[in-house]
Amino acid sequence: MLNILSPAELSQEIQDEIQSVSKDINLYVTKDEEELEILWPNIDIMFSGRITPEILTKAKNLKWFQATSAGVDRYMFKEFIESNILLTNVRGMHGQTISEHVLMKMLTISRKLPLALKQQEQKVWNRYEVDLLYDKNILIIGLGGIGKRVAELTNALGMNVYGVDINTNQADYVKKVYTPKDLKEALPQADFIVLAPPLTDETYHMISDDEFSCMKENVVFINISRGKVVNQASLIKALEANMIGFAALDVFENEPLEESSPLWDMNNVIITPHIAGSMPNYLNNATKIFIRNLKKFINNEPLDNLVDKDVQF
């Protein structure tokens, strides 16, 4: 028997779907600490958004952890990295919702929606100039599933799409793909910069003082990746010095963003609380990926979205 644990609030419909994969499955859905203490030693698989060093000391039989997120940096603690436990994520699930979030930010800024809302609140009728996305240059850093979908949608709007990725093979809708070492060559041409790489040792603080100094003064900088990909102190300095035009931020080095952060009060910043990847029926969509992998696990087939724990940050 395979013992599967999910502390998530799974609907009965989802539980039945998981259970139907095989008669040799025991599915446990609980957050009760006393019950968990009894279960941990016999759990083979976890479908969850949380694992800790403490859990690992108890879950001695754990073989596979299916994360409910695409980002896995929160799981990269020493004990888990050094273990033989397989790690998979839900990479590929967020392309549409995050790309829509990116477009929302770009259109909000180019059409000056914050100004419109402010004038509406004050009952002021002042017409103002707006901008177009058409024929603007967008640089997408990280051409995974999210980056590729952003490329497709912005190309459809008539934007000139460029990319930065470790895989320099020509991507659909992208005019040119730069390597990470050529990042500073790519930055100066961009009117919009979208950060979409995973957080790894190589991408930690990949955008800092030197990179901001390469950007156009009116560039729109959008981060939907991970906060630690950007040196936040350098970002604040660049915004305060008007080295860049606008920042649309969904992620931050520390979350929640501290109340004392100057980012809250800047007129050239739009903040959203790490919701770019949110979507209706999130858990249902994640479960589909888990069930597909569960069938492969049972049949001893390679799992989808397997994470190399030695590469991730």
Secondary structure as UniProt FT lines:
FT   STRAND          2..5
FT   HELIX           12..19
FT   TURN            20..21
FT   TURN            23..24
FT   STRAND          25..28
FT   HELIX           33..39
FT   HELIX           40..42
FT   STRAND          45..48
FT   HELIX           53..58
FT   TURN            60..61
FT   STRAND          64..67
FT   HELIX           73..75
FT   HELIX           78..81
FT   STRAND          86..88
FT   TURN            91..92
FT   HELIX           95..110
FT   TURN            111..112
FT   HELIX           113..122
FT   TURN            134..135
FT   STRAND          137..141
FT   HELIX           145..156
FT   TURN            157..158
FT   STRAND          160..164
FT   TURN            172..173
FT   STRAND          176..178
FT   HELIX           180..182
FT   HELIX           183..186
FT   HELIX           187..189
FT   STRAND          192..195
FT   TURN            201..205
FT   HELIX           209..214
FT   TURN            217..218
FT   STRAND          220..223
FT   HELIX           227..229
FT   HELIX           232..240
FT   TURN            241..242
FT   STRAND          246..249
FT   TURN            259..260
FT   HELIX           262..265
FT   TURN            267..268
FT   STRAND          269..271
FT   TURN            276..277
FT   TURN            280..281
FT   HELIX           282..298
FT   TURN            299..300
FT   TURN            304..305
FT   TURN            309..311
//
